[in-house]
Amino acid sequence: MITLQHKLGSFFCILFGMQLGLSQITTPLTYQEPYRLQYHFSPPANWMNDPNGLVYFKGTYHLFYQYYPDGMVWGPMHWGHAVSHDLLHWEHLPIALYPDSLGWIFSGSAVVDSQNTAGFGKDALVAIFTYHNDAIWKAGKKNTESQGIAYSIDEGKTWIKYADNPVLNNSGEQDFRDPKVFWNTTLAQWNMVLAAGNRIKIYRSADLKHWQFESDFKPEGDVPKLGVWECPDLFPMTVPSGEVKWVMLVNHGDKGPNGGSGTRYFVGDFDGKTFRAHQASHWLDYGTDFYAAVTYSNVPDGKRILLGWMSNWQYATQVPTSPWRSSMTLPRNLILVEDKGQYALHQQMIPELATLTSPVHTWESVRTPFETTAILSQASIRIELDEVESDIQVELSNMNGEVYTLILSKEQLSSNRQHSGVVDFNAAFAAKPQIMPLGGLKIKVIEMQLDQTSIEVLLNDGALSLTNLYFPKTPYTQLRILNAAHQSIKKISLNTVKSVWDPNLKKS
């Protein structure tokens, strides 16, 4: 429930255009608070969800995000803003976009208008976002959401909303949001993919202001009864053979592979008007804390860098963190691979991450059971296998008896946080293990990125992914690998990972 105080705060923010920024945070910020991730992005304080407006421009990565500056639960949405030169060290900037008379500022994207198609200036940054009119929503009407644009002519420092917003009115859907816009070099025009209920709508435009509907995407025989479609993305990728395919990302707020939020993708062809998928969809991540994942635009060398929100709508407003809620995943490079006519996205941590890591120890030809003591709150672990003879159990634990467990079999990877620490803030958080089917893949490598309260698991150098949160009361200090057959592990590498936040950070 949004309190009267929160409503009034948002009202005066809209009325007077106040620059609510870091200066309003009253809690001293050290980035050393309990459960604060140390090499993932999180806001200084208050509520955050979806990454928005991911764009690279003149050596700088911009990260906008759904933000509520007046509380630690979801409320009237703004666009928070941060910038980085390496996607790891972030500088917090003032809020970029505020609600106005047309509505709150929901998710969207940003582009570099290098040809000045919109008339705002050459190389203007243009944000395309959803307006959500809550008054219309509460009145029970469907035309709640429309699309607006804003532009910046000072490299993203300040933003001006287009005077004739909205640029795309609602077409009758209650859920009509999250525009992802990109320049289509073949058409020499802009394309937009937009989530609308249980499908994706595709548009095109010459100037970012006037949009023409082209087609709907909802494949026949698709997975039934998934949650509302949200936060789409569409982009071309080249497989090693040189073939170009198009990838469509779709996020779902409910009914993910292990409950709640999740992200899946389709691979197919796109002619600027219609996207045709050539195979069934796949889940991009099988953990419960990977959502709203979209990619950066305008990145040099054709790189496709993905960023997601590391939480789940089942319990995001209740996780035991303060004075902030939510973090982003680590940025990941996407690679499209082909095998016998089937295509799959692989995810790899960006190479810049290696600048934060320092080796602790490497063990070779290790016979299970294996056990070592180390601080695992900020760590990178790589386990190399010859084969999986029988179930391999990996445990992270502390002196309190709290334990997080991964079990790798020949058929699946299971993730169990039922005894991982604080779990009683929501019944769904640790109700059951998360299961990731391997689909016949023979696992040779397990990679784990650990950061205070999160784990990101990549199998076989990113062929499969699982992302989860956990909240141990004290850091995990014990790594154990168990196997009933006393299997030999080819290699175990343990590295520490440095913090990207200044330990002396104070409020700005």
C-alpha positions in Angstrom: 0.0 0.0 0.0 1.3 3.5 -0.9 1.0 5.8 2.1 -0.4 9.3 2.0 3.1 10.7 2.8 4.5 8.9 -0.3 1.6 10.2 -2.5 2.2 13.7 -1.3 6.0 13.4 -1.9 5.4 12.2 -5.4 2.8 14.9 -6.0 5.1 17.8 -5.0 8.0 16.2 -7.0 5.8 16.3 -10.1 4.3 19.7 -9.4 7.6 21.5 -8.8 10.0 19.3 -10.7 12.2 18.9 -7.7 15.5 17.2 -8.4 15.1 14.4 -5.9 18.5 12.8 -5.8 21.1 11.4 -3.5 21.1 14.5 -1.4 17.7 13.5 0.0 19.0 10.2 1.5 19.1 10.6 5.3 20.8 7.3 6.1 24.6 7.5 6.0 25.7 5.3 3.0 28.8 3.2 3.3 27.9 0.4 0.9 29.0 -1.9 3.8 25.4 -2.5 5.1 24.5 -6.1 5.8 23.6 -8.0 2.6 24.9 -5.2 0.3 26.4 -6.7 -2.8 30.0 -5.6 -3.5 30.5 -6.0 -7.2 27.0 -5.8 -8.5 25.0 -2.6 -9.1 22.5 -1.5 -6.5 21.0 1.9 -5.8 22.3 3.9 -2.9 18.8 3.6 -1.2 15.2 2.8 -1.8 13.4 0.7 -4.4 14.8 -0.5 -7.7 13.6 -3.0 -10.4 14.0 -3.3 -14.2 17.1 -2.0 -16.0 16.0 0.6 -18.5 17.5 2.6 -21.3 20.7 0.6 -21.6 22.9 2.5 -24.1 26.6 3.0 -24.8 27.7 6.5 -25.9 31.2 8.0 -26.2 32.9 5.6 -23.9 30.2 5.5 -21.3 27.6 2.8 -20.4 24.4 4.3 -19.2 22.1 2.4 -16.8 18.7 3.7 -16.1 16.4 1.7 -13.9 12.9 1.6 -12.4 13.2 3.6 -9.2 10.9 4.8 -6.4 12.9 7.5 -4.4 10.3 7.7 -1.6 10.4 4.2 -0.2 11.8 0.6 -0.2 8.8 -0.9 -1.9 7.4 -0.4 -5.4 5.7 3.0 -5.9 5.3 5.7 -8.6 8.0 4.9 -11.0 10.9 7.2 -12.0 14.1 6.5 -14.1 17.1 6.3 -11.8 20.5 6.8 -13.6 24.1 5.7 -13.2 27.1 5.6 -15.6 30.2 3.4 -15.9 33.2 3.0 -18.2 33.6 -0.7 -17.5 30.1 -1.9 -16.4 31.4 -2.7 -12.9 32.4 0.7 -11.3 29.3 2.9 -11.3 28.7 6.6 -10.7 25.3 7.5 -9.4 23.6 10.5 -11.1 20.4 12.4 -10.4 17.1 10.9 -11.4 16.7 11.3 -15.1 12.9 11.1 -15.6 10.0 11.9 -13.2 6.3 11.2 -13.4 4.1 14.0 -14.9 0.5 14.6 -15.7 0.6 11.7 -18.3 1.6 9.1 -15.7 4.4 7.3 -14.0 7.6 6.4 -16.0 7.6 2.7 -16.6 10.3 0.7 -18.5 11.8 1.4 -21.9 15.0 1.9 -23.9 17.4 4.5 -25.2 19.1 5.1 -28.5 21.7 7.3 -30.1 20.0 9.3 -32.9 23.2 9.7 -34.9 21.3 10.9 -38.0 19.1 13.4 -36.2 15.9 11.7 -37.4 13.9 13.2 -34.5 15.2 16.7 -35.0 16.6 17.0 -31.4 20.1 17.3 -32.7 22.8 15.0 -34.1 23.8 12.3 -31.7 21.0 13.2 -29.3 20.2 10.5 -26.8 16.6 9.6 -27.0 14.7 7.6 -24.3 11.5 5.8 -25.2 9.4 4.8 -22.2 6.0 3.8 -21.1 3.6 6.2 -19.3 1.4 4.4 -16.8 -1.6 6.5 -15.8 -2.7 5.1 -12.4 -5.9 7.1 -12.3 -7.1 5.4 -15.4 -6.0 2.1 -14.0 -7.9 2.6 -10.8 -11.0 3.6 -12.8 -11.0 0.1 -14.3 -10.3 1.2 -17.9 -7.9 -0.5 -20.2 -6.2 2.4 -21.9 -3.8 2.8 -19.0 -0.5 2.9 -20.8 1.1 4.9 -23.7 4.6 5.5 -25.0 6.5 8.8 -24.6 10.0 10.0 -25.5 12.6 12.3 -23.9 15.9 13.5 -25.2 19.3 14.7 -24.0 21.7 16.9 -25.9 24.4 16.9 -23.1 25.4 13.2 -23.2 22.7 12.1 -20.8 23.2 14.6 -18.0 19.8 16.2 -18.3 16.6 15.2 -20.1 13.8 17.0 -21.8 10.4 15.4 -22.4 9.0 15.8 -25.9 6.2 18.4 -25.9 3.8 16.3 -27.9 3.9 13.1 -25.8 2.6 10.5 -26.0 4.0 9.4 -29.4 2.2 6.1 -29.4 -1.3 5.9 -27.9 -2.8 2.8 -26.3 -4.5 0.4 -28.8 -6.9 -1.1 -26.3 -4.7 -3.4 -24.2 -4.6 -3.1 -20.5 -0.9 -4.1 -20.6 0.8 -2.0 -23.3 4.4 -1.3 -22.3 8.2 -1.6 -22.2 9.2 -0.3 -25.7 12.6 -1.6 -27.0 13.7 0.6 -30.0 16.6 0.0 -32.4 17.8 1.3 -35.7 17.2 -1.2 -38.6 20.0 -0.7 -41.1 18.2 -2.6 -43.8 15.0 -0.4 -43.6 17.0 2.7 -42.6 14.2 3.3 -40.0 13.5 2.6 -36.4 11.8 -0.5 -35.1 10.0 -0.9 -31.8 9.0 -4.1 -30.0 6.3 -3.6 -27.4 4.8 -6.0 -24.9 1.0 -6.2 -25.1 -0.8 -8.7 -22.9 0.3 -12.1 -24.2 2.1 -11.1 -27.4 4.7 -8.6 -28.8 3.7 -5.8 -31.1 6.1 -4.6 -33.8 6.2 -1.0 -35.1 8.4 1.1 -37.3 9.2 4.8 -37.5 11.3 7.3 -39.5 11.6 9.9 -36.7 10.9 8.3 -33.3 7.7 10.4 -33.1 5.3 8.7 -35.5 4.9 5.0 -35.3 3.3 2.5 -37.7 2.0 -0.9 -36.6 3.5 -3.8 -38.5 2.6 -7.1 -36.9 2.0 -9.1 -33.7 4.3 -11.9 -32.5 2.7 -14.8 -30.7 3.8 -18.2 -32.1 1.4 -21.0 -32.6 1.7 -23.8 -30.0 3.6 -21.5 -27.6 3.9 -22.3 -23.9 0.3 -21.9 -22.5 -0.8 -19.7 -19.6 2.5 -17.9 -18.9 2.4 -14.6 -17.0 2.0 -11.3 -18.8 4.6 -10.6 -21.5 7.0 -7.8 -20.5 10.3 -6.1 -21.3 10.9 -7.5 -24.8 14.1 -7.1 -26.9 14.9 -8.0 -30.5 18.4 -8.0 -32.0 20.5 -9.8 -34.7 23.3 -12.1 -33.8 25.9 -13.9 -36.0 26.7 -17.6 -35.3 30.3 -18.8 -35.8 29.5 -20.0 -39.4 28.6 -16.4 -40.3 24.9 -16.9 -40.5 22.7 -14.1 -39.0 19.7 -14.9 -36.9 17.4 -12.7 -34.8 16.8 -13.2 -31.1 13.6 -12.1 -29.3 13.8 -11.9 -25.5 10.5 -11.9 -23.6 10.2 -11.5 -19.8 7.3 -12.9 -17.8 6.3 -11.7 -14.3 4.9 -15.0 -13.3 5.2 -18.8 -14.1 8.9 -18.8 -14.7 10.7 -22.1 -14.8 10.9 -22.4 -11.0 8.0 -20.0 -10.1 7.6 -16.3 -10.3 9.6 -14.1 -12.7 11.6 -15.4 -15.6 13.2 -14.6 -19.0 13.0 -16.7 -22.2 14.0 -16.3 -25.8 13.1 -17.2 -29.4 15.4 -17.5 -32.4 14.2 -16.7 -35.9 14.2 -14.3 -38.7 13.1 -10.6 -39.0 12.4 -8.6 -42.1 11.7 -5.3 -40.4 8.0 -6.0 -40.2 7.5 -9.6 -39.0 9.5 -11.8 -36.6 9.2 -15.6 -37.3 10.5 -18.0 -34.7 12.1 -21.2 -36.1 12.2 -23.2 -32.9 10.5 -23.4 -29.5 11.4 -20.9 -26.9 14.1 -21.5 -24.2 14.5 -20.1 -20.7 17.5 -17.9 -20.5 18.1 -18.6 -16.8 16.6 -21.2 -14.5 17.1 -19.5 -11.1 14.3 -17.5 -9.5 16.3 -14.2 -9.4 16.8 -13.2 -13.1 14.2 -11.0 -14.7 13.6 -8.0 -17.0 16.8 -8.9 -18.8 17.5 -6.7 -21.8 20.6 -5.7 -23.8 22.7 -2.6 -24.4 22.3 -0.7 -27.7 25.1 1.0 -29.6 27.9 -1.2 -28.2 31.0 -1.2 -30.4 32.2 -4.3 -32.3 28.7 -5.8 -32.4 28.9 -7.0 -28.8 25.6 -7.9 -27.2 25.7 -7.3 -23.5 22.8 -8.4 -21.2 21.7 -7.0 -17.9 18.9 -8.3 -15.7 17.1 -7.4 -12.4 18.3 -9.9 -9.7 15.0 -10.5 -7.9 11.6 -12.0 -8.2 8.1 -10.5 -8.0 7.1 -13.2 -5.5 9.2 -11.7 -2.7 11.1 -8.6 -4.1 9.4 -6.2 -1.7 10.1 -8.3 1.3 13.8 -9.3 1.1 15.7 -8.3 4.3 17.8 -5.5 3.0 18.0 -1.8 4.0 18.1 1.0 3.1 17.8 -0.3 -0.5 16.1 -3.1 -2.2 17.3 -5.0 -5.3 20.5 -5.4 -7.3 21.3 -6.1 -11.0 22.9 -9.2 -12.3 26.4 -9.1 -13.5 26.6 -7.9 -17.1 26.9 -10.9 -19.5 28.1 -11.2 -23.1 25.7 -13.1 -25.3 26.9 -15.6 -27.9 24.6 -17.5 -30.3 25.7 -21.0 -31.2 24.2 -23.5 -33.7 24.1 -27.3 -33.5 22.3 -29.4 -36.0 19.9 -26.6 -37.0 19.1 -25.6 -33.4 20.2 -22.3 -31.9 21.1 -21.5 -28.3 22.2 -18.4 -26.5 25.3 -18.8 -24.3 26.1 -16.3 -21.6 29.6 -15.4 -20.4 30.6 -12.9 -17.7 32.2 -9.8 -19.3 36.0 -10.0 -19.4 36.4 -6.8 -17.3 35.4 -8.9 -14.3 38.9 -10.5 -14.4 40.3 -7.1 -13.3 38.6 -7.6 -9.9 39.7 -11.1 -9.2 42.8 -12.4 -7.4 43.7 -16.1 -7.1 43.5 -17.8 -3.7 44.4 -21.4 -4.6 44.1 -24.0 -7.3 43.7 -27.7 -6.6 44.2 -30.4 -9.3 43.2 -34.0 -9.4 41.2 -33.8 -6.2 39.5 -36.9 -4.9 36.1 -36.2 -3.2 35.1 -35.5 -0.5 36.8 -32.1 -0.8 36.7 -29.4 1.8 38.4 -26.0 2.3 37.9 -23.0 4.5 37.8 -19.6 2.9 35.8 -16.4 2.9 33.2 -17.0 0.3 31.3 -13.7 0.5 33.0 -12.3 -2.6 34.4 -15.2 -4.6 34.7 -16.8 -8.0 34.8 -20.6 -8.1 35.5 -22.8 -11.1 35.1 -26.6 -11.0 36.4 -28.6 -14.0 35.2 -32.2 -14.4 36.0 -35.2 -16.6 32.5 -36.6 -16.3 29.7 -36.8 -13.8 29.9 -40.4 -12.4 27.1 -39.9 -9.8 25.6 -36.8 -8.1 28.1 -34.1 -7.2 27.0 -32.0 -4.3 28.6 -28.5 -3.8 27.9 -26.9 -0.4 28.5 -23.3 0.8 28.2 -23.1 4.6 29.1 -21.2 7.7 29.6 -21.9 11.4 25.9 -21.2 12.1 25.0 -24.4 10.2 23.5 -22.4 7.3 24.1 -24.1 4.0 23.4 -23.4 0.3 23.5 -26.5 -1.8 24.0 -27.3 -5.5 23.5 -30.9 -6.7 24.6 -31.8 -10.2 23.4 -35.1 -11.7 23.5 -36.4 -15.3 20.0 -35.0 -15.9 19.7 -31.7 -13.9 21.2 -29.2 -11.6 19.3 -28.4 -8.4 19.7 -25.4 -6.2 18.6 -25.6 -2.6 18.4 -22.5 -0.3 16.0 -24.0 2.2 18.6 -23.8 5.0 20.7 -21.0 3.5 20.0 -18.4 6.2 17.1 -16.0 6.5 14.3 -17.5 4.5 11.1 -16.7 6.5 10.3 -13.3 5.0 8.2 -15.0 2.3 6.9 -18.6 2.0 7.8 -18.9 -1.7 11.5 -18.0 -1.2 12.7 -21.4 0.0 9.6 -23.5 -0.6 11.4 -25.9 -2.9 14.7 -26.4 -4.7 15.1 -24.8 -8.1 15.6 -27.3 -10.9 17.5 -26.7 -14.2 17.3 -29.6 -16.7 20.5 -30.3 -18.6 18.8 -31.5 -21.8 21.4 -34.2 -22.4 24.4 -31.8 -22.0 27.5 -33.4 -20.5 28.7 -30.9 -17.8 32.5 -30.3 -17.8 32.6 -26.9 -16.1 30.7 -25.3 -13.2 31.4 -21.6 -12.6 30.0 -19.7 -9.6 30.1 -16.0 -8.9 29.4 -15.3 -5.3 28.7 -11.9 -3.9 27.5 -11.5 -0.3 23.9 -12.7 -1.0 23.9 -13.9 -4.6 25.1 -16.7 -6.7 25.3 -16.8 -10.5 26.0 -20.3 -11.9 27.2 -20.9 -15.4 27.6 -24.5 -16.8 29.9 -25.3 -19.6 31.2 -21.8 -20.1 27.7 -20.3 -20.2 25.6 -22.9 -22.0 23.2 -22.9 -19.1 22.6 -20.3 -16.4 21.0 -20.2 -12.9 20.8 -17.1 -10.7 19.7 -17.1 -7.0 19.7 -14.9 -3.9 20.3 -16.2 -0.4 20.7 -14.4 3.0 23.1 -16.1 5.4 23.3 -14.4 8.8 27.1 -14.6 8.6 29.2 -15.1 5.5 29.8 -18.6 4.1 33.3 -19.8 5.0 33.3 -23.5 4.0 33.3 -25.0 0.6 32.6 -28.8 0.4 32.3 -31.0 -2.7 30.8 -34.4 -2.0 30.3 -37.5 -4.3 29.2 -41.0 -3.3 31.7 -42.5 -5.9 34.6 -40.5 -4.4 35.0 -39.0 -7.9 38.1 -37.2 -8.9 37.7 -33.5 -9.7 40.0 -32.4 -12.5 40.5 -28.9 -11.2 39.1 -26.5 -8.6 40.0 -22.8 -8.8 39.1 -20.3 -6.1 39.5 -16.5 -6.5 38.5 -13.5 -4.4 36.6 -10.6 -6.0 37.3 -7.0 -5.0 34.5 -4.5 -4.1 33.7 -1.9 -6.7 32.4 0.5 -4.1 34.5 2.9 -2.1 34.4 1.7 1.6 34.6 5.4 2.6 31.6 6.3 0.4 29.3 8.9 2.1 26.0 10.3 0.9 26.4 12.9 -1.8 
